[in-house]
């Protein structure tokens, strides 16, 4: 019996740490993914470790899910050793290939399920327990969350068990954000509701309408049993992966599917999706403009991380690695980021376009 009220099985937290965070380039690079950075409260402001410390987004996330019975981190092979060093208390699931959250979460669910059934498969140092079912709590490693996360997570776990469906966390919007997807709730069942429809990232006017209608932000946080996710995956574009995993051939399975998010591959297609309203503050810190939401700005509205000076400047975001000094003079509404030997300058309201820089640099082999 689980020690979680209303949940009759263990909660296993799966922290997703396979991405790069391209919109936070140049702080986030191929060899330094976003989850290993420390942004917002607790970030160091100088010295050789500025921007990277034990207070990384990954470390904070693993600490946040410490109430779970077990914790795993799903990551790429090239980051596995670094994850083990950063959060030795967690087991590690190594993704065979980087193909977005759909394949990664299906693979992790299959591995965790088999491991808990006693199959020796090399996940971390854990030992399987015969017949021990669980609820998977799937949490991105690179978000900032403040408030009572555990209570909402336990509610989501209860919903996953009682509905035998797939449960998303819905965050109440604080603004008409155009960088997030939305969840349109349907009929309420008390602590959770059916999901009527997932909505793609909207234009500003549409986002305002979504907020007025009581839609939630889709935070990319989920709860489900492994069996429930794999059941739905078998009726999705990820079916070849599940078949190959059942046959013990993960490499073949990953080769047979495209890169696809779990939202598109499964959540938007299933009739068994539910949403639990989140009782905490949330930000995915997805691009440089987000810094002004997590760092106290100065009297002129400038949000500064690291070593920077602003003169006759207002409403800018300036971020540095603590070794490179940046001075911003006579400009407004810019995002300026300087890390290592790279600098990016972009209008703050176009901060999402940093991904275009990364795409171009990748083509040149310079990312």
C-alpha positions in Angstrom: 0.0 0.0 0.0 1.3 3.4 -0.9 1.9 6.0 1.8 -0.1 8.6 -0.3 -3.6 9.4 0.8 -6.1 8.0 -1.7 -3.5 6.4 -3.9 -3.4 2.6 -3.6 0.0 2.1 -5.2 3.4 3.7 -5.2 4.1 7.0 -7.0 7.2 6.9 -9.3 8.4 10.3 -10.4 9.9 10.5 -13.9 11.9 13.6 -14.4 12.3 14.4 -18.1 15.8 15.8 -18.8 16.5 14.9 -22.4 16.0 18.3 -24.1 18.4 21.2 -24.7 16.3 24.3 -24.2 17.3 26.0 -27.5 15.4 29.3 -26.8 17.8 29.9 -23.9 20.9 29.9 -26.2 23.7 30.8 -25.5 23.3 29.8 -21.9 21.9 26.5 -23.0 24.2 24.7 -25.5 24.5 21.1 -26.8 27.0 20.4 -24.0 25.2 22.4 -21.3 21.4 21.8 -21.6 19.0 24.1 -19.9 18.2 21.7 -17.0 21.8 22.0 -15.7 21.5 25.8 -15.4 20.2 27.7 -12.5 17.9 30.5 -13.3 15.8 32.8 -11.2 15.8 32.7 -7.4 18.9 31.1 -6.0 21.1 31.7 -9.1 24.7 32.7 -8.4 25.6 36.2 -9.6 29.3 35.9 -10.1 32.3 33.6 -10.2 33.2 30.7 -12.4 30.0 28.8 -11.6 27.6 31.5 -12.3 24.6 30.1 -14.1 25.5 26.5 -13.0 25.4 25.3 -9.5 24.0 22.5 -7.3 20.8 24.7 -7.4 20.2 23.7 -11.0 16.8 23.4 -12.4 17.3 19.6 -12.5 18.3 19.4 -8.8 15.4 21.6 -7.8 13.0 19.4 -9.7 14.3 16.1 -8.2 14.0 17.8 -4.8 10.4 18.9 -5.6 9.4 15.3 -6.3 11.1 13.9 -3.2 7.7 12.8 -1.8 7.5 10.1 -4.5 8.4 6.5 -3.6 11.0 6.4 -6.3 12.6 8.9 -8.6 14.1 8.4 -12.1 15.6 10.9 -14.5 15.1 10.2 -18.2 18.0 11.7 -20.3 20.2 11.3 -23.3 23.3 9.0 -23.1 25.7 11.9 -23.4 24.2 13.5 -20.2 23.7 10.4 -18.1 26.9 10.6 -16.1 26.3 14.3 -15.4 22.8 13.5 -14.2 24.1 10.8 -11.9 26.6 13.2 -10.4 24.1 16.0 -10.0 21.2 13.9 -8.5 22.7 10.7 -7.2 19.5 9.9 -5.3 17.7 9.3 -8.6 17.8 6.3 -10.9 18.6 7.1 -14.6 16.7 6.0 -17.7 18.9 6.5 -20.8 16.9 7.3 -23.9 18.1 5.3 -27.0 17.7 8.4 -29.2 16.5 12.0 -29.0 13.0 11.8 -30.5 11.0 14.2 -28.4 8.7 13.4 -25.4 6.4 10.9 -27.2 9.0 8.1 -27.7 10.9 9.1 -24.5 7.9 8.7 -22.2 6.6 5.5 -23.8 10.1 4.0 -23.5 10.4 5.1 -19.8 7.0 3.7 -19.0 7.8 0.4 -20.5 11.2 0.2 -18.8 9.9 1.2 -15.4 7.0 -1.2 -15.6 9.2 -4.1 -16.5 11.8 -3.2 -13.9 9.1 -3.1 -11.2 7.9 -6.5 -12.3 11.3 -7.9 -11.6 12.9 -7.9 -15.1 16.6 -7.1 -14.9 17.1 -4.3 -17.3 19.8 -2.1 -15.8 17.8 1.0 -14.7 19.9 2.7 -12.1 20.5 0.6 -9.1 16.9 -0.3 -8.4 15.6 -3.8 -7.9 12.2 -4.9 -9.2 9.3 -6.0 -7.0 7.0 -8.7 -8.4 3.6 -7.4 -9.3 4.2 -3.9 -7.9 2.1 -1.5 -10.1 2.6 2.2 -9.8 1.6 5.7 -11.0 4.1 7.5 -13.1 4.4 11.3 -12.3 6.0 12.8 -15.4 7.7 16.1 -14.7 9.9 18.3 -16.9 13.3 19.0 -15.4 13.6 22.6 -16.4 10.5 24.4 -15.1 10.2 26.8 -12.1 7.4 25.9 -9.7 6.5 27.6 -6.4 3.8 26.5 -3.9 2.3 23.1 -3.0 3.3 20.9 -5.9 2.9 17.6 -3.9 -0.8 18.0 -3.2 -1.7 18.6 -6.8 0.6 15.7 -7.8 -1.2 13.3 -5.4 -4.5 14.5 -6.8 -3.3 13.7 -10.3 -2.1 10.3 -9.2 -5.5 9.5 -7.7 -7.2 10.7 -10.9 -4.9 8.4 -12.9 -5.8 5.4 -10.8 -9.6 6.1 -10.6 -10.1 7.0 -14.3 -7.5 4.6 -15.7 -6.8 7.4 -18.1 -4.1 10.0 -18.9 -4.0 13.0 -16.6 -2.5 16.5 -17.4 -1.9 19.3 -15.0 -3.7 22.5 -15.9 -2.2 25.8 -14.8 -4.5 28.8 -14.4 -3.2 31.5 -16.7 -1.9 34.7 -15.3 -1.7 36.4 -18.7 -2.8 35.6 -22.3 0.5 33.9 -23.2 1.0 33.0 -26.8 4.0 30.7 -26.1 2.0 28.0 -24.3 -0.6 25.4 -25.4 -4.0 25.4 -23.7 -6.4 22.8 -22.3 -10.1 23.3 -22.7 -11.8 21.5 -19.8 -15.0 19.5 -20.2 -17.3 18.0 -17.6 -16.0 18.3 -14.1 -15.7 15.3 -11.8 -14.8 17.2 -8.7 -11.1 17.4 -8.3 -10.5 16.8 -12.0 -12.3 17.2 -15.3 -12.4 15.6 -18.6 -10.4 17.3 -21.3 -12.6 18.6 -24.1 -9.8 19.6 -26.3 -6.1 20.6 -26.5 -5.4 23.9 -28.1 -2.2 24.8 -29.9 -0.2 27.9 -29.1 -2.5 30.8 -30.1 -2.3 34.3 -31.4 -2.7 37.1 -28.9 -6.5 37.7 -29.5 -7.2 33.9 -29.3 -5.1 33.6 -26.1 -7.2 36.4 -24.5 -10.4 34.5 -25.4 -9.0 31.3 -24.0 -8.2 33.0 -20.7 -11.7 34.5 -20.6 -13.2 31.1 -21.1 -11.4 29.5 -18.3 -8.9 27.3 -20.2 -5.7 26.2 -18.6 -2.1 26.3 -19.7 -0.8 22.9 -20.7 2.3 22.7 -18.4 3.6 19.4 -19.9 3.1 17.7 -16.5 1.3 14.3 -16.5 0.3 11.4 -14.4 -0.7 7.9 -15.6 -0.1 4.3 -14.9 2.4 2.6 -17.3 -0.3 0.3 -18.5 -2.6 3.3 -19.4 0.0 5.1 -21.4 1.1 2.0 -23.2 -2.5 1.1 -24.0 -3.1 4.5 -25.6 0.3 4.4 -27.4 -0.6 1.1 -29.1 -3.4 3.1 -30.9 -1.1 5.9 -31.9 1.8 6.7 -34.2 4.0 5.2 -31.5 2.5 1.7 -31.9 5.7 0.4 -33.7 7.8 1.5 -30.7 5.5 -0.4 -28.2 5.6 -3.5 -30.3 9.4 -3.4 -30.5 9.8 -2.8 -26.8 7.5 -5.8 -26.1 9.9 -7.8 -28.3 13.0 -6.4 -26.4 14.3 -4.4 -29.3 14.3 -0.7 -28.3 16.7 0.3 -31.1 14.4 -1.0 -33.7 11.5 0.7 -32.1 13.1 4.1 -32.0 14.1 3.7 -35.7 10.5 2.9 -36.6 9.0 6.2 -35.3 9.4 9.9 -35.9 10.2 12.6 -33.4 6.9 13.6 -31.9 5.6 15.1 -28.7 3.5 13.1 -26.4 0.8 15.7 -26.7 0.5 15.2 -30.5 1.1 11.5 -30.6 -1.2 10.5 -27.7 -2.8 13.1 -25.6 -4.6 14.9 -28.5 -5.9 11.6 -29.8 -7.2 9.8 -26.8 -10.7 9.9 -25.4 -9.4 9.1 -21.9 -7.7 12.4 -21.0 -8.3 14.4 -17.8 -7.0 17.6 -16.3 -6.3 18.4 -12.7 -6.1 22.2 -11.8 -2.7 23.0 -10.5 -2.5 24.7 -7.1 1.0 26.2 -7.6 2.8 28.9 -9.5 4.5 27.7 -12.7 6.8 29.0 -15.4 8.7 27.0 -18.0 11.3 29.7 -18.4 11.3 28.8 -22.0 12.9 31.9 -23.4 14.8 35.0 -22.3 11.8 37.2 -21.8 10.7 34.8 -19.0 13.6 36.0 -16.8 11.7 39.2 -15.9 9.0 37.0 -14.4 11.4 35.2 -12.0 13.9 37.9 -11.2 13.1 41.1 -9.4 13.6 44.0 -11.8 15.2 47.3 -11.0 13.4 50.6 -10.8 13.6 50.9 -14.6 12.2 47.4 -15.2 15.5 45.8 -16.1 15.8 42.2 -15.1 19.5 41.3 -14.7 21.2 38.0 -14.2 25.0 38.0 -13.8 27.3 41.0 -14.3 25.6 43.8 -16.2 25.2 47.6 -16.1 22.2 49.5 -17.5 22.2 53.2 -18.3 19.2 55.1 -19.6 17.7 51.8 -20.4 14.3 50.3 -19.4 12.4 47.0 -19.5 15.3 44.9 -20.7 16.4 41.4 -19.8 20.2 41.1 -19.5 21.8 37.7 -18.6 25.5 36.8 -18.4 27.6 34.0 -17.2 29.1 36.1 -14.5 32.5 36.4 -16.2 31.4 38.5 -19.2 30.3 42.0 -18.4 27.5 43.5 -20.5 26.6 47.2 -20.5 23.2 48.2 -22.0 22.9 51.9 -22.9 19.9 53.9 -24.2 17.8 50.9 -25.3 14.5 49.5 -24.2 12.7 46.2 -24.4 15.6 44.0 -25.5 16.8 40.6 -24.3 20.6 40.4 -24.2 22.4 37.2 -23.2 26.2 36.6 -23.1 27.6 33.2 -22.2 31.1 32.0 -22.9 32.1 33.3 -26.4 28.5 33.9 -27.6 26.1 36.9 -27.4 22.5 37.1 -28.5 20.5 40.3 -28.8 16.8 40.2 -29.7 13.7 42.3 -29.1 12.2 41.0 -26.0 8.8 40.3 -27.6 10.6 38.2 -30.3 12.6 36.1 -27.8 11.1 32.9 -29.2 13.1 33.5 -32.4 16.4 32.6 -30.6 15.5 29.0 -31.8 16.1 30.3 -35.3 19.7 31.2 -34.3 20.2 27.7 -33.0 18.8 26.1 -36.1 21.2 28.1 -38.3 24.2 27.4 -36.1 23.3 23.7 -36.2 23.3 23.7 -40.0 26.8 25.3 -39.8 28.0 22.8 -37.2 28.6 25.5 -34.6 26.0 24.9 -31.9 
